[in-house]
Amino acid sequence: MPASTYQVDEGFSFMRGYSEKLYNRSCKVMPGGVSSPIRAFSPYPSFISRGEGGMMCDVDGNEMIDLCLGYGPLILGHGHPAVFEAVMRQANQGMLFGAPSVQELEMAEKLMKRTPCADMVRLANSGTEATMHAIRLARGFTGRNGIVKMSGGFHGAHDALLVRPGSAAMERCIPGSSGVPEDAVRNTLLAEYNDLEGMSELLTKNDDIAAVILEPVMGNCGLILPEEGYLEGLRAITEENGVLLIFDEVITGLRLAPGGAQESFGVIPDICTMGKAIGGGLPAGAVLGKEEIMSLISPAGSVYVAGTFSGNPMTSAAGNAVMNHLDATTYRTLDAKGRKLADAIRDMVSDRGMNACVNQIGSMFQLFIGRDEVTNHAQAQECDAEAFRSLFLGLLDNGVYLPPSQYETNFLCTEHHQNHIDKVVEAFDTTIREVVRSA
């Protein structure tokens, strides 16, 4: 549905005067006033003063149910006692050693035991680092140069994968940012998510492809789920062509199951990357995979991977605490909450006659405005981003904080209880009725 068919009601207001002052101050010292572009929105972003459980409070005292959760890491919510105690205990013992620690070893062991594809683990500091290392590793193992990514897939801000979104497979990629040379993406090809025929054709016609990298559940152009048989088919196609399959589970790792999306769907990649939730709120990343591949990482092999803060004891302590508190019951509960909330929002938009759909899996969901189905990036681009902005601002005014973009994913945590779910449903109802409306 065109953006012009929705508008923001006049008269709603924010109690965020101090946030505005801080934002104006911030713009003088930080480009755009933020440290990452996804945090910015008009008229100015909320400056958060504290978080507790499933809630956040801004500098003006406005309390909000947090469905952003740091863009996914906080699966146990803000300030979980077990995570807090583990981090404080480690801080008293030492924050950084530049040498191996027991916490680091235990984190690697826990990740390996949980993740189906993992024979070995190399810890890193972020999802961006993890995917960068994974690509280098795939190229080193295969001796090939090409990488296939999905249109709309985001795998961090390193040059090789920072390409302009597009839907035409086999087209040469164009850098998606100033400062990225065309040569940096000359070996990057695009495919469309959920399109097995296109992927088969692409790999058949290109014999220099080292790996296909994708989010098994796309979380960076809204939430897009794999169609039935897609991941299984992709696994078969890559194996037939001698191409490594990399699952970017930076978002889905620990989110959907102890072993991430690969456990949920029963499809095992050659390599996977993780981040976000495995750090319990501290910066974290990991590359996991089969021993014959991982053994090429330095110092055991010739693929150079390093980082001063990789596997640092603070992050490892937090990650271990998170994994100790995630069990089968936790995931069943989170999935039930996600389904209940998604169903309520679906009923709501249907009752209001909105052209919209809700995609949900586990504790992740997103409302797409303007289409009744979204299964790939091209369809997501057809959605009404301006209407979603109206929804975001209206929900913020009604005490619910989402990621401020149609092309992000919303999250629930263990500390979102029934009263939070009820308030979120009420806020969506109010916002859809009063803020996002047909012109």
N, C-alpha and C positions, 0 to 999 in steps of 0.2 A: 504494500500500500504506500503511495507517495507520502513523503514527509509532510506535505502541506495539509493532509487530512487529519493531522493531530496537532494540538497546540497546548501550550502551558496556560492554565487559568491565570487570570490577573489576581493579584492580592495575596498570594502565599509568600511567606517571608521566612528568613532564617535568623536565628539569634546567634550570629557568628561574627560580631564586630571585632573581637580580638584576633580571630583567624584572618580577617581582612588586613588588619594592621601588620600582622606577622608576614603575610604573603607579600605585601608591598615592600616590607623590609627585606624579605628573602629574594625578591626579584633584583635587588641591587647587588647581590653577592653570588647568586646561583642562576645559571641560564634558565629562563622560564620560571624561576622561583622554586624549582624542585630538583631532586637528585635523580629522578627517573620520570620520563614523560608520561607514564601511565597514571601517575598520581595527580596530574593537573586536570582541572576542569573549571569552567566558568560558572559564576563570576570569580571565584577563588576557592581553593581546596580547604577542607577542614584541617586544622592543626590539632592533632590528637595529644592529649595530656596523659592518658593512662588507659589500660585495658584490664579487664577482669572477667574470667570465664568466657562467655559468649558475647560480652558487651564491651563497648569503648565509650570514652568520654572525651569531648573536645575541650579546648582551652576556655571556651565560654560556658562550660558546665552542661552542655547538651549530651545526654546519654543516648546511645544508639546500639541497636542489635547489630552485631558485626557479621555480615555475610561475605566479607572480603577476606578476613582472616590472614592478612599479609599476602594475599593472592595464593592461598592454599596451605602454607606450612603449618598453621596452628590447628592441627586436627584435635588436639586436647584443649584448645582454647588458650586464652591469655593467662599467663601466670600460674599454670598448673603446679600444685605443690610439689609433686614428684620431680618435675623438670627444674623448678626453682631451687629445690634443695640440692639436686645433683650438680647444678651449675655453681651454686655458692660453695659447696663442698670442694669442688675442683678448683675454684678460684682461690680458696685458702691454701691449696696444695701447689698451685702454679697454673698460670694461664697459657704459657707457651714454652716449649722446650727446644724445638728444632731437633728433636730426637724422638725415637719411638716411645709410645706410652701404652700402658695396659688398657686404658680407655679406648684408644684407637684400635687396638687389636680386637677388643670385644665388640666394637661397633662393626668392624669388617666381618667378624664371625657371625654376628646376628643377621646382617644383611645377606650374607652368603646362604645361611640356612633357610632364610625366608624366600629367596628369589630363585625361581626354577632354572633360569639360564646361568646362574652364577657358580662357577668353579673357583673363581678368584675375584678379588675386589681391589680397585685402586681408588682411594679417597681423594676428593678435590674440595674446592671452596664454593662452587656455585654450579647451577645447571649449565650456564654458558661454558664454563671450563670443562665440565664433564662431556658435553657434546663435541666440543673442539677436540678433546683428547680422543674420543671415540672415533671420530672421522679420521684422524691421523693414524690411529691404530688399524682401522679397516683398510686404509690405503697401504700401510706397511705390511699387513698380512697378505693382501691379495696381489700387491704389485700393480694395482690399477689406480687410476686417477679420478674417475667420475663418481659423483654422488647424486642420488635422486632424492629430492624432498617433495613434500606435498604442498600444493598451492594453499596458502594460508597458514601453513605450519610455521611455528616459531621455535627455533632451537638455540636461542641466545644471540648475542649481538656481535659474534665474530664474523669476519668478512665472507668466508666461504658460503655461509648459509643466509647472509643478510641480503636477500634478493627481493625484488618487487613481486608481490603476489600476482599470480596469473593462472589461467586455467588451461592453457594449451600445452600439452605434453610435447616434448622434444624440441620446443623452442629454446633458443639460447637465452639464458637468464640475463637480466639487466640489474645492476646494483640497485639496492633499495635505499641507499643512503649516499649522500655526498661523502667523499673521502674513501670510498671503496672502489679500487681500480676494476675495470672490466675483466682484467686478467684474473682477479681474485675469484670470480664466479664463472669463469669460462668452462670449468668442469662440473658445474652444478646444473642439473636438469630438473624440470618441474613435472609433476604428475598430479592428477586430481584424486583426492581421497574418495574411497569407495568405488573406484573405477579399475576393476581387474583387467579388463580388455585393453585399456590404454596402457597399463603397466606392463602387460605381457608384450605388447608391440614395442614399447620403449626399450625393454631389456633385450629383446630379440635383435633389434636393429643397432644396438650399441654394445660393443664387446669390451669396453674399457670402464665398466661400472664396478666400483669397489663395493658400494653399499647403498641400500635404500634406508633412509632414516625417516621415521614418522612417529607422531604421538599415536599410540594405539587407540586412544580416545582423544580426539582433538579438543584442546582446551584453550587455544589462543586465537580462535576466531569465533568466539562463543563456545558452547559445548556441542560437539558433533560426535555421534556414536557410530561405530562400525556396523554396516549392514550385515545380516546373517551370512556367514561364509566368507566375508571379505578378508579377515585376518588369516584364516586358514588358507585361502587362495593365494594371498600374498606370500605366505611362507612357502608354499609349493612352487610358485613362480620364481622366487629368488633362489631356491635350492636348485631348480632346473637350470638356471643360468649361472650358477657358481658365484652368486652375489650375496654378500652378507646382509642380514636383516638387523637393523638397529631400532629398538624401541626406545624412544625418548619418554621415559617415565618420570621426568622431573615433577610433573603434576600428579600423575596417577600412582607413583610409587608410594606405598604405605597408605594411599588414599582409598583404593577400592578393595584391597585385600592385603594380608601380610606380604604376599609376593607380587602385589601390584596388578595391573591389567593382564599381564601374561598368565598369572594364576587364575584370574577371573574368567578369561576366555580360553584358557588351555592351549595357547599358542606360544611357543618358546622361540625367542629371537636368538641370534648369535651373540649380540652385545646389547646391553641396556644401560641407560643413564638415569641417575636419580638426583634429587635435590630437595628443596622445599621441606616437606614433612620429615625427612630423615634427620634434619638438624634441630627440630624442636623449637624453631624460632631464631636460631643462630645460622649464619651462612654455612651452607653445606653442599656437597656434590659427591657423586660417585660414578665410576665406570665399573660395570660388572659383566662377566662373560665367560665363555668356554676357556678352559685352561690352555689349549693349543694357541688361542688367540692372545689371551692376556699375558702369557709368558713372554711375549715380545716386548712388553713394557720395560723400560729401563728401571733399575740396573740389570735386570735379568736378560733383557733383550735390547734391540736397537731402536725402538720407538721411544723417543724422549718425552717424558711426562714428569713434570715437577711442580712444586708450589710450596712456598714458605709456610703457609698456614694450613696446608692440606693435612687432614686427620688431626687437627689440633685438639688438645684434651678438653677444651671447653665445649666445642661443638660435639665431640664424641660423647661426653658425659650427658649432654642434653638428648642426643639421639638415642643413646642406650636407655634413658629413662622413658622416652616416648615408646620405643619398641617393647619395653617391659609392660606397658599398660594397654597394648593393643592385642586383643584376642578375638576369637570368632564371634563372641557375644557383642563386642564393640561394633564390629562391622554389620552385624544383623540389625542392631539398634540404629546405627547411622543410616543404613539403607531404608529402614522403615520410616524414619523421619523424612528422608529425602523424597520418598514416594508419596508420603502423605502431603507434604508441602506442594510438590509438583502437581498432584491431582487437584488440590484445592485451587491453585492458580489456573490450571486448565479449565476447571468448572467456571471460574470467575470470568475469564476472558470470553468463554463461550456465552455465558449469560449476558455479557455486555455487547455481544455481537462484534468483537474485535477479530480481525484477521491476524492471528498469532498462533504460536505453538510453543510448547515447553519441552525441552530436552533434559533428561535426568538420568543419572546413574549413580548409585550409592549416595554419597554426601555432596555430589556436584549437580548443579542445575543451571539452566539459563532460559529466559523468556525471549523469544525472537518475535519482534513485531513486524508484520507485513507479509508473512508467509505462513502457510499451514503445515509446511514441512521444510526442514533444513538438514540435508545429508552431506553437503560439501561446501567448500569455500565460496564457489560461485553463487550458490543459493543464499549463503549468509550475507554476501555483498548486496543482495537485492532487498535486504531487510531495512526497516526504517530506523536508522541510527538517531535521527533527530527526535523521533517519538520516544526512543529509549532514553535519550537524555532527559526528556521531560519526566519520564518515569523515575529515573534516578534522582532528580532533584526533588520530585514530590515525595518519594520514599524517604529521602534525607530529612525533609520537613516533618515527616511522620515517624521519625525515630528509627529508621532502618538504613544501614550503610551497605551499599553494593559496590563492587568495582565500577568505576564511572564510565563504562563503555559497553556497547552492544556486543563487542567482540572479546569480552573476557568471560570468566566463569565464576559463578557464585558458589559458596561453600558453607557447609554446616560443620559443627564440631561436637564433641561429646558433651560440652557444657551448654549446648542449646537444648533446653528442656521444653516440655509441652507448653508452658506459658509463653516461651519465646516464639514457638511455632504459631501459636494462636495470635500473638501480636503481629507477627510478620504477615499472616493471612489478612488480618484486619487492616494493616497498613497498605497492602497491595489493593485490597478492595476499595479503601478510601481514595487511594491515589489514582487508580484506574477510573473510578467514578468521577472524581473532582478535578484531577490534574491532566491526565491523558484522556482526551475525549474527542469524539468526531466533531469536525468543524461544522 
